[in-house]
Amino acid sequence: MNQSDIHLLDLPNEILLIILKKLDNIDVLYSLFGINNKRIDILVEDDVFTSILNFTRISSITDVKFDRFCNSILPQINQSIKKLILETTSMEHILVGNYSNLTSLELFNFGQIVYRHLTDNSVFRHFFKYQITELVLHNNDEYSTKTSLDTYTRDVYAHIMVLFQHLKHLTVVASSINEYPPLSLLRLPPTTYFSSILTVLNINVLEFSDCLSLLDGRLKQLTTFIVQVGYIFYYPWIPHNVDVLQNLKCFSLTSYHVTCHYERSVFPLLRRITNLERLTLYLCVRNDYSFVNDTHLNDEILLYMPQLHTFIFYISTETVVCDLIHPKSNDDMQKPFINTKYGQMAYITESFYMFDNMCHIYSLPFAFTHLRRIGNKFPNIVFDNVTHLVAYDITPMKHEFFMRISQDFPVLKCLSIQNRMYQSSNRDEFMCDNYAAYSIIEYPYLISLDFMCAHMDYVLQFLLETKTQLPHLTELKVKYRHLTAVTMKFTRDGTRRNCSKVKRLIFEKPARFSEDIYQYFSSL
């Protein structure tokens, strides 16, 4: 038999399974299920293809195909389905079936209005109340100062615990680059958000006191707690449970805002978790007298956790003590620590002003999505996971610096430039559109830029297409006078392309956009 005559069905089952596993389960079922071939039917009815179905990848499917899937395919495999991943818009069509083994549900574009609709729909209540033990919500609501967090917590987060009575795992993550409304318990009764069976919780909270409230005994079976805290404050007048948290095995604490209350807030909590096996910390600390270094981590945290086997962290410290910084060579800027059972660590130290010094200490490889206040001397490391970056310095950031950023942060989505120093003293460059001496920098995934704390030279650096190409930029935060200067009052052709897809334009003060702005930013 010639090689060219080999048919797909001539392959043994083992090879067919290897091929089919590389495809999406929905595509496999839609293409091969019910083609009157018993061998293929047996293969595609395997748990590998039917136990988990992700409908979010078929947004472009036609109504006819979607109807066929819901009406013909799902009823024949419904007893095999254990997890569904859905857009909330398609829930009503899919969840009308009888899925007796469905225990896990992941919902995209979830929000307060959607939740009200779901709870009013009796079709879903049986699944929610009696079957679902694992729930993942991609929250599409955007947090703003106008949001009533008390109301949101009571109507959404607390009600989830009431509706999903068998819930053991709950994860709430953001649908976009913007944060969703965090849980806030300060002004709500202590019985709010109670569960006697929840073991895994991943959620954002407003303040550190909310984190402590969740650990006050209302979630007694919690073994894994992943929490992002908006602000870490110390409130001595607010009483909290100080009992040892014996059940907690995995704890992750992330806070992107600087705190001055690290030792009085975080330390006492960590020392209550005596049986911790896995710890993740992302903290930004303001300290008047010392940096957080490897000795500090060992003496103040790790010694109190005898069962800990995994420690992933990033801690930045800002301090005013200038004699702690000593000049270092480039090789010393990224230096692994030795003699640690938790893996390799590294640090970056920088002195910006006499009383503005900073130290970053982190585990390798860098595991987080956010990195703040990186200057011209950041080390030669590829930060594969970083999507949000703040670049800060008091010396000019040249074109080569931003070339390094594009190379060392390959999946960067949000970039904030904080530098008041002009980039070039040659003002003729500001008027020139052609820079043959520079290689064009491309940020293929960048969708948000913030220049509110930057010299307008950096606005030009990014918006001028002969310097930088931003094919997916949709959000721009910039001072109005800087934007008018760089775009030459919205007439400059060299900056037009990078502005063409911007859907959200934010100035330092709310203002009505002129017709010139709408014409220049054609996607507004």
C-alpha positions in Angstrom: 0.0 0.0 0.0 1.4 3.4 -1.0 1.9 5.9 1.8 -0.3 8.4 -0.1 -3.2 5.9 0.1 -3.3 5.7 3.9 -6.6 6.8 5.3 -7.3 8.2 8.7 -9.2 5.1 9.7 -6.3 2.9 8.7 -4.4 4.1 11.7 -4.5 2.2 15.0 -6.5 3.5 17.8 -3.5 4.6 19.8 -2.3 6.8 16.9 -5.8 8.2 16.3 -6.1 9.1 20.0 -2.8 11.0 19.9 -4.0 13.0 16.9 -7.5 13.7 18.2 -6.1 14.8 21.6 -4.3 17.7 19.9 -7.7 19.0 18.8 -10.3 20.8 20.8 -12.9 18.5 22.3 -15.8 20.5 20.8 -14.3 20.2 17.3 -13.7 16.5 17.7 -17.3 15.8 18.7 -18.9 18.1 16.1 -16.8 16.6 13.3 -16.8 12.9 14.1 -19.7 12.1 16.4 -22.6 10.3 14.7 -20.9 9.6 11.4 -22.2 6.0 11.4 -18.8 4.5 12.3 -18.8 2.5 15.5 -15.1 2.6 15.9 -15.0 6.4 15.7 -18.0 6.7 18.0 -16.3 4.6 20.6 -13.2 6.7 20.4 -14.9 10.1 20.6 -17.2 9.0 23.4 -14.1 8.4 25.6 -13.9 10.6 28.7 -10.9 12.4 27.2 -13.3 14.1 24.8 -16.6 14.2 26.8 -15.7 14.9 30.4 -14.7 18.5 29.9 -16.3 20.7 27.2 -15.2 24.3 26.5 -17.8 26.2 24.6 -15.9 29.6 24.8 -13.7 28.6 21.9 -16.5 28.4 19.4 -17.8 32.0 19.4 -17.7 32.1 15.6 -19.8 28.9 15.2 -23.0 29.4 13.2 -26.4 29.1 14.9 -27.1 26.0 12.9 -24.0 24.2 14.1 -24.6 25.4 17.7 -28.2 24.1 17.6 -27.0 20.7 16.3 -24.5 20.4 19.1 -27.1 21.3 21.7 -29.9 19.3 20.3 -28.2 16.2 18.9 -24.7 15.7 20.4 -25.1 16.8 24.1 -28.1 14.6 24.8 -26.1 11.5 23.8 -23.1 12.3 26.0 -24.7 14.3 28.8 -24.0 11.5 31.4 -20.3 11.7 30.7 -19.9 15.5 31.1 -18.3 16.5 34.4 -17.2 20.1 33.6 -18.6 22.8 31.3 -16.8 26.0 30.4 -19.4 28.5 29.0 -20.1 32.1 28.1 -23.0 33.3 30.2 -24.8 34.1 26.9 -24.9 30.4 25.9 -25.9 29.0 29.3 -29.7 28.9 28.7 -29.2 26.8 25.6 -26.7 24.3 27.1 -27.9 23.8 30.7 -31.4 22.7 29.7 -30.1 19.1 29.5 -29.8 16.5 32.2 -26.2 16.4 33.3 -26.3 14.1 36.3 -22.5 13.9 36.7 -21.8 17.7 36.1 -20.0 19.0 39.2 -17.7 21.7 37.8 -18.8 25.0 36.0 -16.6 27.8 34.6 -18.4 30.9 33.4 -17.0 33.7 31.3 -18.4 37.3 31.2 -20.0 36.9 34.6 -21.4 40.0 36.4 -23.9 41.3 38.8 -26.7 41.7 36.2 -26.0 38.2 34.8 -26.0 36.7 38.3 -29.5 38.2 39.0 -30.8 36.7 35.8 -29.3 33.3 36.6 -30.7 33.2 40.1 -34.2 34.1 38.8 -34.1 31.2 36.3 -35.4 28.0 38.0 -33.8 25.9 35.1 -30.4 26.4 36.6 -31.2 26.1 40.3 -30.9 22.3 40.5 -27.4 22.3 39.1 -26.3 25.2 41.2 -27.9 24.0 44.5 -27.2 20.2 44.4 -24.5 19.4 41.9 -21.9 22.1 41.5 -18.9 21.6 43.8 -16.4 23.6 41.8 -17.2 27.1 40.4 -14.9 29.4 38.4 -16.2 32.9 37.6 -14.6 35.3 35.1 -16.0 38.5 36.5 -16.7 41.1 33.8 -17.8 43.9 36.2 -15.3 46.7 36.5 -14.5 48.2 39.9 -14.9 51.9 40.4 -15.3 54.3 43.3 -19.0 54.4 42.4 -19.4 50.7 43.2 -21.2 50.0 46.5 -19.0 47.1 47.7 -21.4 46.3 50.6 -24.2 45.8 48.2 -22.1 43.9 45.7 -20.7 41.6 48.4 -24.2 40.9 49.8 -26.0 40.5 46.5 -23.3 38.5 44.6 -20.5 37.0 46.7 -22.6 36.1 49.8 -25.5 34.9 47.7 -23.2 32.5 45.9 -22.7 30.6 49.1 -26.4 30.4 49.6 -27.2 29.3 46.1 -24.4 26.8 45.6 -24.9 24.7 48.7 -22.4 22.0 47.8 -19.7 24.3 46.7 -16.1 23.2 47.7 -14.0 25.2 45.3 -14.6 28.8 44.3 -12.4 30.9 42.1 -13.3 34.5 41.0 -10.9 36.1 38.5 -11.0 39.2 36.3 -12.2 38.9 32.7 -10.0 41.8 31.5 -7.0 43.9 32.6 -9.3 45.9 34.9 -10.0 44.6 38.4 -13.5 43.5 39.4 -15.3 44.7 42.6 -13.6 43.2 45.6 -15.3 41.5 48.4 -15.8 43.8 51.5 -17.0 42.5 54.8 -16.2 45.3 57.2 -19.8 46.6 57.5 -21.6 43.3 57.1 -22.7 40.7 59.7 -20.1 38.1 60.8 -22.4 35.4 59.3 -21.9 36.8 55.8 -20.0 34.5 53.5 -20.3 31.4 55.7 -19.6 27.9 54.5 -18.9 24.7 56.4 -17.6 22.7 53.4 -15.6 25.2 51.2 -12.0 24.0 51.0 -10.6 26.2 48.1 -11.1 30.0 47.7 -9.5 32.3 45.2 -10.9 35.9 45.4 -10.1 39.6 45.6 -10.8 41.5 48.8 -10.8 45.3 49.5 -8.6 45.4 52.6 -6.5 43.1 54.7 -9.2 43.1 57.4 -11.4 41.3 54.9 -8.7 38.6 54.5 -8.7 38.2 58.3 -12.5 38.1 58.4 -12.5 35.2 56.0 -10.2 33.3 58.3 -12.2 34.1 61.5 -13.9 30.7 61.5 -16.6 31.2 58.9 -14.7 29.0 56.5 -13.5 26.3 58.8 -12.6 23.7 56.2 -10.5 26.0 54.1 -7.3 24.3 53.0 -6.3 26.6 50.0 -6.7 30.4 50.2 -5.6 32.6 47.3 -6.4 36.2 48.0 -5.5 39.5 46.3 -5.8 42.4 48.8 -6.4 45.9 47.6 -4.9 47.7 50.7 -3.0 46.4 53.7 -3.7 48.5 56.7 -3.4 47.9 60.4 -6.6 48.5 62.5 -5.9 47.7 66.2 -9.5 48.6 67.1 -11.0 45.9 64.9 -11.0 42.5 66.7 -10.1 39.4 64.8 -9.7 35.7 65.6 -6.2 34.8 66.5 -6.6 31.1 66.6 -4.1 28.8 64.8 -5.2 27.9 61.3 -4.4 24.3 61.3 -6.3 23.2 58.2 -4.7 25.8 55.8 -2.0 24.1 53.7 -1.7 26.5 50.8 -1.8 30.3 51.1 -1.2 33.0 48.5 -1.3 36.7 49.4 -1.0 39.4 46.7 -1.1 43.1 47.1 -0.1 45.6 44.5 -0.4 48.8 46.7 2.4 49.9 49.0 1.9 49.1 52.6 3.6 50.6 55.7 1.9 47.9 58.0 3.7 44.8 56.7 5.1 43.7 60.1 2.0 44.5 62.1 -0.5 42.9 59.7 1.1 40.2 57.6 3.5 38.7 60.2 0.8 37.8 62.8 -1.3 36.1 60.2 1.6 34.0 58.7 2.6 32.8 62.2 -0.9 31.5 62.7 -0.6 29.1 59.7 1.5 26.5 61.4 0.9 23.6 59.0 1.5 25.6 55.8 3.1 23.6 52.9 2.9 26.1 50.1 3.3 29.9 50.4 3.1 32.6 47.7 3.7 36.3 48.6 3.6 39.4 46.4 4.0 42.5 48.6 5.1 46.1 48.2 6.5 47.4 51.4 7.4 50.9 52.6 10.0 50.7 55.4 12.0 53.5 57.0 15.0 51.5 58.2 15.7 48.3 56.3 15.1 46.2 53.2 13.3 42.9 53.2 16.1 40.5 52.3 16.8 36.7 52.5 17.8 36.9 56.1 14.7 38.7 57.0 12.5 36.2 55.2 14.1 33.3 56.9 14.1 34.7 60.4 10.7 36.3 60.4 8.6 34.0 58.2 10.2 30.7 57.2 11.4 29.6 60.6 7.8 29.5 61.7 6.7 27.1 58.9 8.4 23.7 59.5 6.2 21.9 56.9 6.7 24.4 54.1 8.2 22.9 50.9 7.3 25.6 48.3 7.9 29.3 48.6 7.2 31.6 45.7 7.5 35.3 46.3 8.2 38.9 45.1 8.7 41.6 47.7 9.7 45.1 46.9 10.9 47.5 49.6 11.1 51.2 49.5 13.2 52.9 52.1 14.6 56.3 52.9 17.8 54.9 54.5 20.4 55.9 51.9 23.5 54.1 53.4 22.0 50.7 52.7 22.6 51.1 49.0 26.2 50.5 47.8 27.3 50.8 44.2 27.1 47.5 42.4 28.4 46.2 39.1 26.0 45.0 36.5 26.9 41.4 37.4 25.8 42.1 41.0 22.4 43.5 40.1 21.0 40.0 39.7 22.6 37.6 42.1 21.2 34.2 43.3 21.1 33.4 46.9 22.6 30.1 47.9 21.8 27.5 50.7 18.0 27.6 50.4 15.8 24.6 50.1 13.1 26.6 48.3 15.1 27.2 45.2 17.0 30.2 43.7 16.3 33.8 44.7 17.5 37.0 43.2 17.4 40.7 44.0 17.6 44.1 42.3 18.7 47.2 44.3 18.4 50.7 43.0 18.9 54.2 44.4 16.8 56.9 42.6 17.3 59.8 45.0 19.2 60.3 48.2 16.1 59.2 50.2 14.4 57.0 47.6 16.0 53.6 47.5 14.4 50.3 46.4 15.1 46.6 46.6 13.3 43.8 44.8 13.7 40.3 46.1 12.1 37.4 44.3 12.1 33.7 43.6 13.3 32.3 40.3 11.8 31.8 37.8 9.7 35.0 38.3 6.2 33.7 38.6 4.0 36.8 38.8 2.1 38.9 36.3 2.9 42.3 37.8 6.2 44.1 38.3 6.7 47.6 39.6 9.3 50.4 39.4 11.9 48.7 37.1 14.5 51.2 36.0 17.3 51.4 33.5 19.4 48.8 35.4 17.0 45.9 35.5 18.7 42.6 35.0 19.0 40.5 31.9 16.2 38.1 32.7 13.2 37.2 30.5 10.0 37.8 32.5 7.8 35.3 30.7 4.7 35.9 32.9 4.7 39.6 33.4 1.7 41.4 31.8 1.7 44.5 33.9 4.8 46.7 34.2 5.7 50.0 35.8 8.9 51.5 34.4 10.3 54.2 36.7 13.6 56.1 36.7 15.0 59.6 37.3 17.5 59.3 34.4 16.3 59.3 30.7 15.0 56.1 29.3 16.4 55.7 25.8 15.1 53.9 22.8 17.4 50.9 23.6 15.8 50.6 27.1 12.3 50.1 25.5 13.8 47.7 23.0 15.0 45.6 26.0 11.5 45.9 27.6 9.9 44.5 24.4 12.4 41.6 24.4 12.5 40.7 28.1 8.7 41.1 28.7 7.4 39.2 25.7 3.7 39.0 26.8 3.4 42.6 28.2 -0.2 44.0 28.1 -0.1 47.0 30.3 2.7 49.5 30.7 3.0 52.6 32.8 5.9 55.0 32.3 6.9 57.1 35.3 9.8 59.4 34.3 9.7 63.2 34.4 13.1 63.5 32.7 13.1 64.3 29.0 14.4 61.5 26.7 16.4 63.7 24.4 17.8 67.2 24.6 17.6 67.5 20.8 14.2 69.2 20.2 14.5 68.7 16.5 13.9 65.0 17.0 10.5 65.8 18.5 9.4 67.2 15.1 10.9 64.4 13.0 8.9 61.4 11.9 11.7 59.4 10.4 14.3 57.7 12.6 16.5 55.6 10.3 19.0 55.2 13.2 16.5 53.3 15.3 15.1 49.8 14.9 11.3 49.8 15.2 10.1 48.3 18.4 7.0 46.1 18.4 4.8 45.3 21.4 2.5 42.6 19.9 0.3 42.2 23.0 0.3 45.7 24.6 -3.2 47.0 25.0 -2.8 49.7 27.7 -0.4 52.6 28.1 -0.2 55.1 31.0 1.8 58.3 30.6 0.2 60.3 33.4 3.6 60.5 35.3 5.8 60.8 32.2 7.5 63.4 30.1 5.9 63.9 26.8 9.0 62.5 25.0 7.8 59.1 26.1 4.4 59.7 24.5 6.2 60.3 21.3 8.5 57.3 21.8 5.4 55.0 21.8 2.9 56.7 19.5 5.3 57.4 16.6 5.1 54.4 14.3 8.7 54.8 13.1 9.8 54.2 16.6 7.2 51.8 18.0 4.4 49.7 16.6 1.4 49.0 18.8 -1.0 46.8 16.8 -3.4 46.2 19.7 -3.3 49.3 21.8 -6.9 50.0 23.0 -6.4 52.1 26.2 -4.4 55.3 26.5 -3.9 57.4 29.6 -2.2 60.7 28.8 -2.1 64.4 29.6 -4.1 66.3 27.1 -1.4 68.9 26.4 1.1 66.2 25.9 -1.1 64.4 23.4 -1.9 67.5 21.4 1.8 68.3 21.2 2.9 64.9 20.1 0.1 64.5 17.5 0.5 68.1 16.4 -3.1 68.9 17.4 -4.3 65.6 16.0 -2.9 66.1 12.5 0.3 64.1 12.6 0.3 61.1 10.2 3.2 59.4 12.0 1.2 58.9 15.2 -2.1 58.2 13.7 -1.8 54.4 13.2 -0.9 53.6 16.8 -4.0 55.6 17.9 -6.4 54.1 15.4 -7.5 51.2 17.6 -7.8 53.1 20.9 -11.2 52.6 22.4 -10.6 54.2 25.8 -8.8 57.6 26.0 -8.3 58.9 29.5 -7.1 62.5 30.3 -6.0 63.9 33.6 -9.4 65.6 33.9 -12.8 64.4 32.5 -13.5 66.3 29.3 -15.7 66.1 26.2 -13.8 65.0 23.2 -13.7 67.3 20.2 -14.5 66.3 16.7 -10.8 66.3 15.9 -10.1 63.7 18.6 -12.9 61.4 17.3 -11.6 61.7 13.8 -8.0 61.0 14.9 -9.0 58.1 17.3 -11.3 56.4 14.9 -12.2 53.6 17.3 -13.5 55.8 20.1 
